[in-house]
Amino acid sequence: MCIAIIGGGPSGIAAARVFLTFGHEVVVFERGPKLGGVWAVAYPEVRLQNIAEHYRLGDFHWPFVPDLHPTREQVLRYFEAAVAHFGIDLRLSHEVLSLVEEPDGWQVETRAPEGVTRERYDFVVVAAGQYTGARPDLPLTGRERFTGQVITDRDVLDLDVLTGKQIAVVGFGKSAVDMAAFAAARGSTVHHVFREPRWLLPRYFFGVHMSNLLCSRMSSVMIPSWVHPSAPERFLHDRLQPVVKGFWGMIATLVRAQTGLHDFHRDPEVRRRLALLTPSASVSYQMRSALAIAPDEYFQLVIEGRIEPYQGEIAGFGEKSLILADGREIPCELVVLSTGFTSPRFPFLPERYRALLEGNPDGTQLYRHLLHPRIPRIAFAGYNHGFFHVPGVELSMLWLAAHLRGDLILPSLEEMEQRMDEVHRWKQENTLFEPSRSYAISTRFHQYFDVLLGDLGLSPYRKSNPLFEMLAPYSAGDYSGVLEEYEKSRAASTTPRRPLPLST
């Protein structure tokens, strides 16, 4: 088949690599002048929250020695090397303007420096990313009288802009806590403003790296999920709820102890500041796709009073201040908006398909986080965002490639929509709202991967023995060789497979 992939970030590159293995002709369109998606426009000194071994293609190791948490430059260098290694046809500065549906494919209209062109493709994969849309609207009452500067974290091209100022940082995601820590370290007076505090995980739990704890199956089976593929896991969550609650209560206690979010500080001002950063919801409820790892120095800067937290809604601006809804005024000369993004938009799709995808504030749930059953010959890569993002894209594209080859027969439209609705309802009831909630698997990567592998008739258990399977942390390398395993399994099969009767 001739397949167009929209988006030249990690998801688009991972998808292209899988489809090339299956012998398809693949073209990747990237509207920006550089590959990398959000990494190409990220702020200076941003680092991968995962470790390097979690964020790579299964059969392409980092061709150089990266940092444990790679920098933006290292991530871009890795994917540039991957594109060259696999010979991916990646067309930069090519914006997809529209998709025109044909009986057996799509006319893809693109705009490049050379002009507008139209080409026919059999299938389209959308890998345009969850974090490239518009910012949520914020009240800007009095903006015209504010004498300072208002920017977003995407506007920070040099961290010197954060030096020696009165700064208000708005938001509580990764970019917000990064901006607050960067500014405080550069001698600025930092006011950190947010509506609700979120759990920030420490990089280390008492000397043990976060990845060694959260990425083992022993930890992941404890996370409440919309699907529990194995019988023991279902028994645990159906019959042993006190054990599950106790586990996450223990995690919350460890996080508080490690970060300083406890009540044992002598200084009442320190206790007051930290109380503002203590979430009321459980850790598992906030296990979302935008779950952030705390900068190592963030909580210490709050304890020292170099970052002052404020919980409240923004009402507008004064001449030299940010005004909250309760009337408090925060003096500032620079406001950094790090408030995330709205739910993804798909302006290149026909209007009737946009209506299916853009109607929900938390995004539209997809079948297997891959397909919308009412949109033919289109799939989505990377809209299954989680801790193991790149391996997740590869496994989901293998699943899709199996379907395109006729090895995997989809259920009826009604069953797929029922599965989608079940997952969407569970997420609404059990996880914190975010504009991309429907497109996330977050920490439920084992559950999700296990279902995909089960659909393909492959073993979800990737370790050499049961003890390692439960205790050893997983990495991208555990899923290397899956394509070869699938080909061997296919050779032994005489009939197409059908997906497991599980919702994901």
N, C-alpha and C positions, 0 to 999 in steps of 0.2 A: 504494500500500500504506500501511497504518498501522503505523509503526515506533516501537518504544520503545527509547530509548537509556539505558543504566544508567551514570550517571557524568557529572557536569557539569564535568569538567576540560578541558584543551586537546583531548584525544582525542575526547571526547563532542561538544564544540562543533564541531570540524572535521568529524566524521562527519555531524552534523546539517546543516551547511552544504551538504555534497555531496548528501545525500538530498533536501533541499529543492529543489535545482536540478533534480532529476529528477521533481519534482512529487509526491513522497510527503508524507504527513502525518506529522510527526515530533514526538514529545514526549521531552524529556530529563529524567530523574529524577536529582536530586542529593540525597544524604542529609544533607549539611551545610547550614548556613545561608547559605553563600556559594559562588559558583562558583569554579572554579580547581583543584579536586583537591588535589594535594600542595602547590601554591602557596598555597592558602588556609590551610594549617596550618604553613607553613615558618617557620623561625626568623628572627629579625631580621637584616638586612644580608646575607641570602643573595642571590646573583646568579645569573643564567642563565650556564651555562658556554658555551653557544653565543653568537654575536653576534646582535643583534636581527634582522638580515636573514635569518638561518637559521630563525627561530622565528616564523613568521607564516603566515597563510592566503595562498595564491597570489595571489588577486585582492582582498585587503584589506590595504593598507599600514598601518603604524603611524599612527594619526591624530594623533600628537604625536611629537616628537623624543625617542626614548628614549636611555639610555646605550648605549655600545657593547655592554656586557654588562648588560642591563636588570635592575633590582631586582625584588624580589617585587611591590612595589606597582605598578610599571610593567607587569609581565606581567599582573597581575589587571585593571588598567585597560584593557589592550589587549583582553582577551577579553570584558570587560563591553561594550566598544564594539562588538565583533564580534557579540555576541548581539543588541544593539539594532539594528545595521545590517542583519542578515539576518532579523530578526523571529523568532528562535528561541524556541520554547515551552519555556522552562527552568523547571522546578518545583523550587524549593529546599526543603530540609527535608522531602523525600519519600524515605523509605528503602524500597527494594524488598525486601519480605519473602519473596516466593516467586513462582515461575513455574509455572503448572499447564498442562501440555501438552494441547492440543486437536487434533483431526484436521487442522485447517488454520491453526493459530496458537497463541497463548498467552494465558492469563489472567494478568495481571500484578497482583499484590497489593502495594499500597503503604501505608505508614503516614506520615501527615502530622499536623500539629497539629490538623487538623479531624477526624481519625479514620482508620480503615482503609477503603480503597476497592479495588475490583477492576474492571479494564478489559481488554477484549480487544484484542490486537494481532496483525497478520499476521506480524510478524518482530521479533526482538529483537537489538540490538547491545550487547554488553557492553563498556563503556569504563570499568571500575571501577579501572583503574590497577594497576601492578606494585608500587608502593611504599606501599601503604596497609594492608598486612597486619600480622600480629603480629611482634614482635621475636624473633629466635632465643633459645632458652633459654640462659642462662649459669649456671654454678655460683654459688649464693648461700650456700654454707656459711659460717656465722658472721655472716650478715646481721643477725641480731638483736642482736649485740654491737657492730656498727659504729655509732659515735656520729655519723658524718657523714651526708651526704645522697646518695642515688643517684637520678639522673634520666636521661632520654633527651634527645636534641637537640630532640625535639618539645615537651619541657617548658620549653625555654628561650624565654620570652616577652619577656625583657628581658636584654640582655647584661650588665647590672650584676651578675647572679648569678655571672658569671665573674671578678669583680674581686677582687684581693687575697687569693687563697686558695691552698691546696695542692690541686691538681686533677689527677685521673687521667682522661684521655680514652681510651676503649676503641674501637678500630676503625681502619680505614685507608681508608675511602671519603671522598667529598667532605665530608660533614657532619663527620666526625671531624677531618680536617685543618683545616677551617674553625674548629671549636670550639677546637682547640689553638692556632691562630693568634690567634683572638679573645681567648682567656684570657691568652696571653703578652703581647699588646699592652696588656692591662689590669693588668699588674703581678703576675699570678699565677705561682706556681711550677707548671710544667706537666710532667706525666709522660704521654707518649704510648705507650699499650700496644697491641700488635697481635700477631697470630699470624704473619703473613707480610707483608713489605713489598710494595707495589704500585708500578708505574710511575705517577708523577704528571707529566703533561705541563706544561711551562712555557707561560704565556700567549703569550710571545714567544720566537722562536728568533733570537737576535742581532738584535733590532730588527724582525723580520718577524712579524706576528701569526700565531698558530697556524692560524687559519682559512684564510689564504692558502696555506698549505702542505698541510695535510691534506685540504682540501676540493676540490682539483683532481683531475681524473681521472688525471693523471700519478701522483699519490700513491695514489689509491684502487685503481688496477689492481694495485698492488704488494702489496696485503693478501691473504694466503691466505684462501680462502673456500670454502664448500661448493658454490658455483656460480660459474663464469666464463662469462658468456653469449657473449662474442665469441671468434672463432677466435684472434686474436692474443693475447688474454688467456690462453686455455687453453694456447697454445704457450709463453708466458712461464712459466707455473707448472708445466707438464709437463716442459719441456725445458731451461729456464734457471733451475733452482733456485738455483745459486750466485749469480746476479744478484739474486734475491729476497732470499736470506739476507744478501748484502752490503748491500743497501739498508737492511734493518732493523737491521743492525749499525751502519751509519752513523747512523741515527736515534738508536739507543741512545747512541752516542758524543756526538751533539749534545745530547741531553737531559742527560747527565752533565756535559758542559761548561757548559751553561746554568744548571743547578740547583746546581752545586757538588759533585755526586756523583763526584768524581774523587780520585785518590790524591796530589795535589800539595800538600795542606795541610801546613804545617809542624807544627802542634800535633797530637800523637798522639791527644789526646782528641777533637779535631774529626774526625780520620780514623775513630776508633772509632764515634762517633755516626753519621757518614754511612755507614759500612759496614753498620750495622743497617738503614738505609733503602734499601740497594741490592738490588733484586730479583735472584733467580737465574734466573728465566724470561725469555724474550725479550719484547720490546715487543709483537710481533704476537700472541704467545700470550695476553697480558693485555689485548688489545683487546676489552673486554667492554662491556656496556651501562652499567655503573657506573664506567667509566674517568673519572678525575677530573683536572681542571685544578688545578694547585697554586696555592694562594693566593700572591700575589706575594712575601710576606714569610716563608713557611713555612720554606724551607730556610735562609734567613739566620738565622732565630730558632734553628734547630737548631745552626747553626755557632757562634752566640754563646752557646750553652748555656742559652738561655731556654726551650727545649723539649728535654726529655731523653727519647729513644726507648728503649723496652723491647720486645724480642721475646720472647714467651712466652704460655703458656696461663694463664688465670685459674683459680685453685683455690678462692678464697673471700675472706673478709674477716677482718681483725683488728679490734681496737677502734678504731684510727685508721689503718688501712692496707688496701691491696689486696694479697692474697697470690697469688703466681704458683706454678705447679706445681713449679718447681724450688726453691721455698722462699724466693725473694726477696720482701721486703716493701717495698711502695711507700707511703710516708707520704702520706696525703691526707685532706681533709675533705669533698671533693666528688668524686663519680664520675659522669662523663657517658658514658652508653652510646650509642655511634653505630655499632652493629653491623649495620645494614641490616635487612632484612625477610625473613620466610620466603616460600616460594613462594606465589603468589596463591591465595586460596580463593574459592569461589563458593557461599556458603551459601544463596542464593536458588534455586539450580538443583535439579531432582529428583535424588535420591540416585544413581540409575544414571548420570547424566551427570557428577555430581561425581566419581564413582569414575574416570571416564575422564580427568578433568582434573587431579586432585589427587594422583595416585599417585606422581609422580616428584619427587624433591627439587629438581630444577632446572626444574620446570615441564613442561607437556606441549607437545610440538611440534605446531603447527597447519599445515595445508596452506596454503601461501602466507602463513604467519603470520597467517591470517585465519579459517580454518574447521576444525572437527573433522568429518570425514566421517560420523561416527556420531551427530552431534547435529543434528537438523533445525531449520531456520528460526532458527538462532542464528549470529551471527558475532562477531568480537572486533576492537575498534578500539584501537590503541595497544599491542598485544602484538607489535609489530614495532619495538620501541624502538631508536632509533639517533641518530646525530649530527643528522640532518635529521628530527626527530620529526614535526613538524606536516605538512610536505609528504608524509612517508611515510604518515601517516594519510589524507590527502586522496587520494593515488594508490591506496591500498588500498581505500578506500571507493568510488572510481570503478570499480575492478575489480569490487567486489561489486555495485554498482548495475548494471553491465553484465550480470552474471550474473543478477540478479533480473529484469532486463528480457528475458532470453532471448537476449541477444547473445553470451553466453559460456557454452558447455556444459562442465560439469565432467567430468573423467575418471572412470573407474570407482572405486568405493570402494577396491578393491585397489591401484590405481595411486596414488591419493592417499596411502594409508597407506605404500606403499613409498617415496614421495617424502619423507614426514614422517620415516620411519625413517632414510633416508640423511642428511638434514640433522641429525637428533638425534645420530646416531653420529659424524658429522664434528665437531660442536661438542664432544662429550664427549672426543674424542681430541685436539682441536687448540686448545681455548680453556679458559681458567681457569674453574673451577666458580663459580657464583653461583646463588642460588635462582631467578632469572628468566632463566637462560641460554637456555632454549628459546624464550623470548619476545623475544629480542633479535636485531637485525641489526647493532647497534653501528656499527662503521666500514665495514661492507659495504653502505652505503646505495646506492652506484652499482650494484653487482651486483643488489641487490634491486629497485631502481627499474627497471633495464633489463629485468628479466624481466617485471615487471608491465606495462610499456609495450609490450613485445614481445607479450605475451598479447593486448593490446588492438589490436595492429596499428599502434602509434604509434612514431615514432622515439625512441630513448633519448637521442640526441645533441641537446643543447639549445642549443649555442653556434652562432655565425654562421659559423665556419670551423674547419678542423681544428686550426690552431694554438691558437686560443682554447679549443677543446674539450679539448685536452690540458693547457694551462698555466693557464688562467684559473680561479680558484676558483668553484665553484658556489654558488648561493644559492636561497632559496625562489622568488625571482622567475623563475628559469629554468624553473620548472614552472607558472607562471601561463599561463592559456590552454589547458591540457591538456583541460579539459572541452569547450571549443569545438572543439578539434582532433578529439576523439573523435566528437562529433556529426557533423562533416563526413566523417570516415572511415566512420562507420556508414551515412551516406546513400549512400555509394558501394558498400556491401557488400550482397550478396544472400543470404548464408547466415551462420548463426552461426559464431563462431570457437571454436576449442579451444585451451586453454593450451599453451604450448610444452612439449616433453618435457624439462623441466629441473626439478631439485629446488630448492625454496626455500620 
